[in-house]
Each structure stands twice: as structure tokens, then as C-alpha cells.
Amino acid sequence: APPTPPVGRRRAGSSGNRSVASTDNEGHAASFSRVYTFRHSMDFNEDTIVRHMEPPLAGHLELKRLGNFRIRQMPTPNLSIHVYEAVPRREALEAAEQALSGVKGGGGRHLEHTPAATRRRRQKTRKRFFVRAIVLQTDRIESVRDVYEQYPGAEGMFVEALNALNVAMGDALLDTTHTVGNNHIFLNVVPVTRVDPTYVEAVIQRLAKRYSDRLRRLRVSQVEFKIHAQFMEGSPVVPVRLIATNPTGYVLNVDCYAEARDPASQKAIFTSISMPSQEPEPKPDSDGLDGD
């Protein structure tokens, strides 16, 4: 990990956390903001998981969803792309094994749930990579003839995410301790966008087909977009998630969900608003997302 820069602008939050944005030796801002966060709860040691993130933007990456994994941030050429190498936590594996063995339901022990089989599964624990990025550019280029190409910001960030994942996976494929796969890309489009979810669904279908070879080589099994959609002027903003998967290799699925909050528990509630628009792919060995 690179050392904390000696020169920087220091900011302190109300909770006592401090962030330092680095500059060069002459005091000029770097081309990318290099932000280091030192938390009071960690005795003012650096929280490396949010390195190079502005504290207000860190929440948009939804890192709490990675709670079942031991993660470490990987260096990337583009500091706006955040790649995390993840290995399942031991307690998460044990909970999954307990569920499989039927202990909670009083089921009997099966051969594949014996201690020896459990040790073999742990030795083959799959390493995953989670890519997180925030899309801030949503300007429309009306001079582009194809209506599905008029918003290049999301595609540009998607390509940067693929490039960063390619760099991060360089040495991981040589590690025989863990298999690598089931990687996940999450892009959060933060600006409010007046758009029909079916339009975004069609854009994602195009992106998945256009970059299918790279997605397969990088072992990406799921691509997720979160947009803050406003369906018509004056209507409330609705967080919408679009998740592209191809578990069989034959059909690219794009599932669309509207997100709301339970007034009592404040937990997220997802309602499917997907349309049945699945079409068979003619070449399952070269198109779509790879679930292996």
C-alpha cells in the first residue's frame, strides 16, 4: 500500500474522523483526488477500504453489502474505480454449511457435509472481485443519431471498471490457493435522471452483448446499475436497480427493481418491475455473462 502523503489538506468531521486530500510537492492538486481517511473508532488509523474516496461519496458504493467477505482494496490506474478482492469470512462459510447440512431443520448428516468434505470445500474457496464506481456524468449528446448512444457517461465508466478489474486480476489467476470467479460490477448513477427504466434496460442489454467477450474473460457473473429515476416531471425520485446476469449462457436476463423503504424497519424493499424481454442468444459460448 502506498504511504500516506506528507502534504495535504486535512478535514475533520463531527465524529472525529479525519480525511487528508493529497497534493504534489508544490501544493498543486493531483489529477486524481487522493483521499486518506483516519477514523476515531480505529484509533486514528487509516481505513484503507475507503481510500481515495471523498467521505460523502463512500456511502454510494454500498460497501456494507460485502459484510460476509474479508476484503482488501486493490490498486487501480483510475482512482475513481474501486476494486475489492474478497474471500468469504469463516463464519459466513460455517453458516452456509450449517444451512446445507440441515442442522437447523434437524436433518441428518450427508456424506458431502462431513468434516473432511467441509475442509475440501474451504480449500477450494472462491476468491471474488467486486468493482464499485459512481457515475456522475449523465449529460445527453443529442447530435448522436442512435438514441441508445446519447448518454455515454455510464458506458465510459463501465469500460473503466472492466479495465480496472483486468489489472486487479493480473496475479490472482496465478494463485492456486483460491479459484477466481463470480465477479460483480456495481455502478451507481448518482444524479437524478428523468428516464424510462425500459430504456436503461435496453442500454444494458447492448452493453452486455458489446463487451461479452471481456465479461467472460474477466469472469463477471453479474452487472448491476442503480439509477435515481424520475419517470415524469414533478414525480418523486425512485431508486431503480437493473441487474444483468446470464446463468445458463443462453439467455441474458435483465431484472429491474424499484426500491422503497419500510416505514417501520427502514429496511429496503424491492419490487420487480421487469418486462419479459428475454431473447435466446445464438452463440452461448461467446455471448453474455459467465457464471463460472
C-alpha positions as CSV (number, residue, x, y, z in Angstrom):
1,A,0.0,0.0,0.0
2,P,1.3,3.5,-0.8
3,P,2.3,5.6,2.2
4,T,0.2,8.5,3.4
5,P,1.2,11.6,1.6
6,P,3.1,14.1,3.7
7,V,1.4,17.1,2.1
8,G,-2.3,17.5,2.1
9,R,-5.5,19.3,3.1
10,R,-6.9,17.9,6.3
11,R,-10.6,17.8,7.1
12,A,-12.2,16.7,10.3
13,G,-15.8,15.5,10.7
14,S,-18.1,15.9,13.6
15,S,-17.4,12.3,14.7
16,G,-13.6,13.0,14.9
17,N,-12.8,11.2,11.6
18,R,-10.1,12.9,9.5
19,S,-9.6,12.9,5.8
20,V,-6.5,14.1,4.0
21,A,-6.5,15.0,0.3
22,S,-3.1,14.8,-1.1
23,T,-1.3,17.4,-3.3
24,D,2.0,17.4,-5.0
25,N,5.2,18.8,-3.5
26,E,4.4,22.3,-4.9
27,G,1.0,22.3,-3.3
28,H,-0.9,21.8,-6.5
29,A,-3.9,19.4,-6.6
30,A,-3.2,16.0,-8.0
31,S,-5.0,14.9,-11.2
32,F,-7.0,12.5,-9.1
33,S,-8.1,13.3,-5.6
34,R,-6.0,11.0,-3.3
35,V,-8.1,10.9,-0.1
36,Y,-7.0,9.0,3.1
37,T,-9.5,8.6,6.0
38,F,-8.4,8.2,9.6
39,R,-11.2,7.1,11.9
40,H,-11.6,7.8,15.6
41,S,-13.1,4.4,16.1
42,M,-9.9,2.9,14.7
43,D,-7.6,4.9,17.0
44,F,-7.0,7.3,14.0
45,N,-5.5,4.5,11.9
46,E,-6.3,4.7,8.2
47,D,-9.5,3.0,6.9
48,T,-8.0,1.5,3.8
49,I,-11.3,0.3,2.5
50,V,-12.4,3.9,1.7
51,R,-9.0,5.0,0.4
52,H,-9.3,7.7,-2.4
53,M,-13.0,8.3,-1.7
54,E,-14.5,11.5,-0.6
55,P,-16.4,10.7,2.6
56,P,-19.8,11.9,1.3
57,L,-19.5,9.6,-1.7
58,A,-18.3,6.5,0.1
59,G,-21.9,5.6,1.1
60,H,-22.9,5.4,-2.6
61,L,-20.7,2.3,-3.0
62,E,-22.7,0.2,-0.6
63,L,-19.7,-1.5,0.9
64,K,-21.8,-2.8,3.8
65,R,-23.1,-5.4,1.3
66,L,-19.7,-7.0,1.4
67,G,-20.0,-7.8,5.1
68,N,-19.7,-11.6,4.5
69,F,-16.3,-11.2,3.0
70,R,-12.8,-10.3,4.1
71,I,-11.9,-7.6,1.6
72,R,-8.9,-5.5,0.7
73,Q,-8.8,-2.7,-1.8
74,M,-6.7,-3.3,-4.9
75,P,-4.7,-0.6,-6.6
76,T,-6.2,0.7,-9.9
77,P,-5.0,3.1,-12.6
78,N,-8.2,5.1,-12.3
79,L,-8.7,6.2,-8.7
80,S,-12.5,6.7,-9.4
81,I,-12.8,3.0,-9.8
82,H,-12.7,0.9,-6.6
83,V,-11.8,-2.8,-6.8
84,Y,-12.0,-5.1,-3.8
85,E,-10.6,-8.6,-3.6
86,A,-12.9,-10.7,-1.4
87,V,-12.7,-14.1,0.3
88,P,-15.7,-15.4,2.3
89,R,-15.4,-15.0,6.0
90,R,-15.1,-18.2,8.0
91,E,-18.3,-17.5,10.0
92,A,-20.2,-16.9,6.7
93,L,-19.0,-20.2,5.3
94,E,-19.9,-22.0,8.5
95,A,-23.4,-20.5,8.4
96,A,-23.9,-21.6,4.8
97,E,-22.6,-25.1,5.6
98,Q,-24.9,-25.4,8.6
99,A,-27.9,-24.5,6.4
100,L,-26.8,-27.0,3.7
101,S,-26.4,-29.8,6.3
102,G,-29.9,-29.3,7.6
103,V,-28.8,-28.8,11.2
104,K,-31.3,-26.1,11.7
105,G,-34.1,-28.3,10.4
106,G,-33.0,-31.4,12.2
107,G,-31.9,-33.2,9.1
108,G,-29.3,-36.0,9.1
109,R,-25.7,-35.7,8.1
110,H,-24.9,-36.4,4.5
111,L,-21.6,-37.5,3.0
112,E,-20.9,-34.2,1.4
113,H,-21.3,-32.4,4.7
114,T,-18.8,-34.4,6.7
115,P,-15.8,-32.6,8.3
116,A,-13.5,-33.9,5.6
117,A,-15.8,-32.7,2.8
118,T,-16.1,-29.3,4.6
119,R,-12.3,-29.0,4.7
120,R,-12.1,-29.7,1.0
121,R,-14.7,-27.1,0.2
122,R,-12.8,-24.5,2.3
123,Q,-9.6,-25.3,0.5
124,K,-11.3,-24.5,-2.8
125,T,-12.9,-21.3,-1.5
126,R,-13.6,-19.0,-4.4
127,K,-12.0,-15.6,-4.5
128,R,-14.2,-12.8,-6.0
129,F,-13.6,-9.3,-7.1
130,F,-16.2,-6.6,-6.5
131,V,-15.9,-3.4,-8.6
132,R,-17.6,-0.3,-7.4
133,A,-17.9,3.1,-9.2
134,I,-20.0,6.2,-9.1
135,V,-21.4,7.7,-12.3
136,L,-21.6,11.5,-12.2
137,Q,-21.7,12.3,-15.9
138,T,-25.3,11.9,-17.3
139,D,-25.2,14.7,-19.9
140,R,-27.0,13.9,-23.2
141,I,-25.3,14.3,-26.6
142,E,-28.3,15.0,-28.9
143,S,-26.1,15.1,-32.0
144,V,-25.6,11.3,-31.8
145,R,-28.1,9.6,-34.1
146,D,-28.6,6.4,-32.1
147,V,-30.8,7.3,-29.2
148,Y,-29.2,4.5,-27.1
149,E,-25.8,6.1,-27.5
150,Q,-26.7,9.6,-26.4
151,Y,-25.7,9.1,-22.8
152,P,-22.0,8.0,-23.0
153,G,-21.2,8.6,-19.3
154,A,-22.4,5.3,-18.0
155,E,-20.7,3.3,-20.7
156,G,-17.4,5.1,-20.3
157,M,-17.4,4.3,-16.6
158,F,-18.3,0.7,-17.3
159,V,-15.3,0.4,-19.6
160,E,-13.1,1.9,-16.9
161,A,-14.5,-0.7,-14.5
162,L,-13.5,-3.5,-16.9
163,N,-10.0,-2.1,-17.3
164,A,-9.5,-1.8,-13.5
165,L,-10.8,-5.4,-13.0
166,N,-8.4,-6.6,-15.7
167,V,-5.4,-5.0,-13.8
168,A,-6.6,-6.3,-10.4
169,M,-6.9,-9.9,-11.6
170,G,-3.4,-10.0,-13.1
171,D,-1.8,-12.0,-10.3
172,A,-5.0,-13.6,-8.9
173,L,-5.3,-16.1,-11.7
174,L,-1.8,-17.4,-10.8
175,D,-2.9,-18.2,-7.3
176,T,-3.7,-21.9,-7.0
177,T,-5.0,-21.5,-3.4
178,H,-8.3,-19.9,-4.5
179,T,-10.3,-20.2,-7.6
180,V,-11.4,-16.9,-9.1
181,G,-14.8,-16.1,-10.4
182,N,-18.3,-14.9,-9.9
183,N,-17.1,-11.3,-10.1
184,H,-19.5,-8.4,-9.7
185,I,-19.6,-4.9,-11.1
186,F,-21.8,-2.2,-9.5
187,L,-22.3,1.3,-10.9
188,N,-24.3,3.9,-9.0
189,V,-25.7,6.7,-11.2
190,V,-26.0,9.4,-8.6
191,P,-27.6,12.4,-10.5
192,V,-31.4,12.2,-10.7
193,T,-32.2,11.1,-14.3
194,R,-35.6,11.5,-16.0
195,V,-35.7,8.2,-17.8
196,D,-37.8,5.2,-18.5
197,P,-36.4,2.0,-16.9
198,T,-37.1,0.1,-20.1
199,Y,-34.7,2.5,-21.9
200,V,-31.9,1.7,-19.4
201,E,-32.7,-2.0,-19.7
202,A,-32.2,-1.8,-23.4
203,V,-28.9,0.1,-22.9
204,I,-27.7,-2.6,-20.5
205,Q,-28.6,-5.3,-23.0
206,R,-26.4,-3.6,-25.6
207,L,-23.5,-3.2,-23.2
208,A,-23.6,-6.8,-22.1
209,K,-23.5,-8.0,-25.8
210,R,-20.9,-5.5,-26.9
211,Y,-18.5,-6.4,-24.1
212,S,-19.5,-10.1,-23.8
213,D,-16.0,-11.4,-24.6
214,R,-14.4,-9.2,-21.9
215,L,-17.0,-10.1,-19.3
216,R,-16.4,-13.7,-19.9
217,R,-12.6,-13.5,-19.7
218,L,-12.9,-11.4,-16.5
219,R,-15.3,-14.0,-15.1
220,V,-18.0,-11.4,-14.4
221,S,-21.3,-13.1,-13.4
222,Q,-23.4,-10.0,-12.6
223,V,-23.5,-6.4,-13.6
224,E,-25.7,-4.0,-11.5
225,F,-26.7,-0.5,-12.2
226,K,-28.5,1.7,-9.7
227,I,-30.2,4.8,-11.0
228,H,-32.2,7.5,-9.3
229,A,-35.1,7.8,-11.8
230,Q,-37.8,10.4,-12.2
231,F,-40.4,9.0,-14.6
232,M,-42.0,12.3,-15.3
233,E,-41.5,16.0,-14.4
234,G,-42.6,16.6,-10.8
235,S,-42.9,13.0,-9.9
236,P,-40.9,11.6,-6.9
237,V,-37.5,10.2,-7.4
238,V,-37.4,6.4,-7.3
239,P,-34.2,4.4,-6.9
240,V,-34.2,1.7,-9.5
241,R,-31.8,-1.3,-9.8
242,L,-31.1,-3.2,-13.0
243,I,-29.2,-6.4,-12.7
244,A,-27.8,-8.3,-15.7
245,T,-27.0,-12.0,-15.4
246,N,-26.6,-14.9,-17.7
247,P,-26.6,-18.1,-15.5
248,T,-27.2,-20.5,-18.4
249,G,-25.1,-19.0,-21.1
250,Y,-28.2,-19.0,-23.4
251,V,-30.3,-16.1,-22.2
252,L,-29.3,-12.7,-20.9
253,N,-31.6,-11.7,-18.0
254,V,-32.0,-8.1,-17.1
255,D,-34.1,-7.8,-13.9
256,C,-35.4,-4.4,-12.9
257,Y,-36.4,-3.5,-9.3
258,A,-37.9,-0.4,-7.7
259,E,-36.5,0.3,-4.3
260,A,-38.5,1.7,-1.3
261,R,-38.1,1.8,2.5
262,D,-40.2,0.1,5.0
263,P,-41.6,2.9,7.2
264,A,-41.3,0.7,10.4
265,S,-37.9,-1.0,10.0
266,Q,-36.3,1.3,7.4
267,K,-35.1,-1.7,5.5
268,A,-35.0,-1.7,1.7
269,I,-38.0,-3.3,-0.1
270,F,-37.5,-4.3,-3.7
271,T,-40.4,-4.6,-6.2
272,S,-39.9,-6.2,-9.5
273,I,-40.8,-4.0,-12.5
274,S,-39.1,-6.2,-15.1
275,M,-40.6,-6.8,-18.5
276,P,-40.4,-10.3,-20.2
277,S,-37.9,-9.3,-22.9
278,Q,-35.6,-12.3,-22.8
279,E,-34.2,-13.5,-26.2
280,P,-32.1,-16.6,-26.8
281,E,-28.5,-16.0,-27.8
282,P,-27.3,-17.7,-30.9
283,K,-23.8,-18.4,-29.5
284,P,-23.9,-19.2,-25.8
285,D,-20.2,-19.9,-25.7
286,S,-19.2,-16.3,-26.7
287,D,-22.1,-14.1,-25.7
288,G,-23.4,-12.9,-22.3
289,L,-22.1,-13.1,-18.8
290,D,-20.1,-16.0,-17.5
291,G,-21.4,-17.5,-14.2
292,D,-18.5,-19.9,-13.7
